[in-house]
Amino acid sequence: MNTINIFEFVKKAITDSVPDVDSNAINKDTRLSELGIDSVKTVELGVRLEGIFGEEVVLDDWLDEQMEIDDNARYKIDDLVIFIEGALA
């Protein structure tokens, strides 16, 4: 699966988790917080992503990695896509 396909699946999972988010507002530099994704929605998103990509993709692992990054760069969609690519490799 390539980056573009993963990105589209992530967008779909986000819009399914937060229906009032316009999918056109989601790009690689968008942060989860900009989409109104709180901790409860993050759990829901993680369940959806695991359903799409399998048990190899554990959102908690990505969230832990993100804690190591500067606040202004955390939780970007592109980083999530890269994490999923790595988990599926």
N, C-alpha and C positions, 0 to 999 in steps of 0.2 A: 504494500500500500504506500502510495507516495504522499508527499507533504500536502498537496492540494486536496486530495481525498480526505486526509486526516483533518485538515482545517475545516472542510465542509461538514464532516461528521461532528466535530466539536461545536461548530455554529448551530447545528441542528439540536444537539444536546442542550446547549445553552438556551435556545429559544423554546425548547420543550420544558425546561426547568423554570424559565422566567418568561412567560408568554407575552408580557408587555414590552419585551426588548425587540427592537427592530433589527432583523438580521443584517441589514445594510449598515448598521452602526458598529458591527463587529469586524475588526480588522486585526492584523497581526500585532499591532501595538496597543490594542485595547486591553485595559486591566479589568479583572473580574469586578472589582469594586465600582468601576465606572458603569457597569451594567446593573448595579443594584443587587449583586450576588452576595448575600450575607452567609453566615456559617451554616444555617439550615439549608439554604439553596446550594451551598458548596457540597454538602453531603448528598443531596439529591443529584447534583451534577456528577459526582463520583460514582454513584450507583448506575446512572445512565451510561457513563463512559465505560464502566466495567461490563455492562450489558452489550455494548457495541464492540469493544475491543478485546474482551476477555479478562480473565483474572490477572494477566500480566500487567495490566494498567491499574495501579493502586494510587488513587489521587492523594492519599495521605503521604505517600512517599514524595510526590511532587511538592506538596505543601511544605513538607519538612525541608526539602532542598531550597525552596523559596525563602525560608527564614534566614538563610545565609546571605541573601542579596540585600542591597540597599533598599530602603522603603520605597523610593520613587521608581524602582525598576521591578518591583514584585508583581507576581500574578498576571503577567502578560500572556495573552493567548498564544503568541508565537513560542514562548517558553514551554507552554503546555503541549503544543504540537510537537516540539522537539523532544520533550520527555516521552510522549507516546511513541514516537518513532523509535527512540532508544529502547523502550520497553518491549516493542514488538520485534526488534532486530534479533 
